[in-house]
Amino acid sequence: MKVRKAVIPAAGLGTRFLPATKAMPKEMLPIIDRPTIEFIVKEAIDSGIEDILIVTGKGKQPIENHFDSNPELEANLKEKGKSHLLKLVQETTNINLFFIRQPHPNGLGDAVLRARDFIDNEPFVVMLGDDLMRDKVPLTKQLIDRYDKTHASTLAVMRVPHAKTKDYGIIEPISELDHGLYDVKSFVEKPAPKDAPSELAIIGRYLLTPEIFDLLETQKPGKDHEIQLTDAIDRLNATQRVFAHEFTGERFDVGNKFGYLKTAIQFGLENPEIKDDLTKYLKEVGERLEPKPQQKK
Ligand code: UTP
């Protein structure tokens, strides 16, 4: 069966960005001028996804508003001849987007479970807004290409420095079946480097078969008393094959403050409007932090 649907869970509390996220969804924090969720939606569309379900919760209306048309604003831009801005504003309005609520932020697994009726027994992709991915072929499309051959659930993983395994879910691979495709024995949540079974960390894209829903229904709360998606995938792995696909492109982790700032700088350095000023500014900052040694007269 063709993979046509994606789920973007966006109902979390975004505590790492408080107080900014008290009244503003974390998914709407912009990288320069684009909310992070727009990058995710674009990756889905560029991967051939037809229907996208965004799981929202309390205070997340700005996400829905962002993807609505705004006739007043559009008329104003048209009148003033700002056709470039008009095009940007209209880009986000013609997408097959659906929304559903997660009443309580009970965890990522619980958010994905809200998508059960929408998915309706098809394979689907879960895309987390914390990770922006860049590669010649979008990562979601890479996962779909794998699925077309294996018909199995496949998680995106990426090699991380050994010392960083403690920050991720790490897979224990059995073997590399094809270039960058692994058979998974188990998942270990945030292992200390000495206990890590590999350096392959789960990142924010999952292609899942619909059998995951029965497991999510019965999944007991795990870490942080939340229904964890990886716990249910671990159980899925006991009944059907689960693979891991190694991503070798660029990953921008915008879910924490430093990663968010680094991403903004990187995208700024690539933005024609500001790259020259930003480069000059960063040089000045560098010199201020590390003044050149004074020459002796
Ligand atoms: P995170 O744990 O990274 O997001 O969940 P968070 O909880 O919003 O942020 P912090 O950790 O408090 O700063 C990964 C994704 O899963 C969604 C989040 O919105 C985020 O995009 N999520 C998480 C839900 O939709 N529901 C939940 O109950 C938990």
Residues whose N, C-alpha, C, O or C-beta is under 5 A from the ligand:
A	BS01	UTP	P9 A10 A11 G12 L13 G14 T15 R16 F17 V55 H104 P105 N106 G107 L108 A111 L128 G129 D130 G255
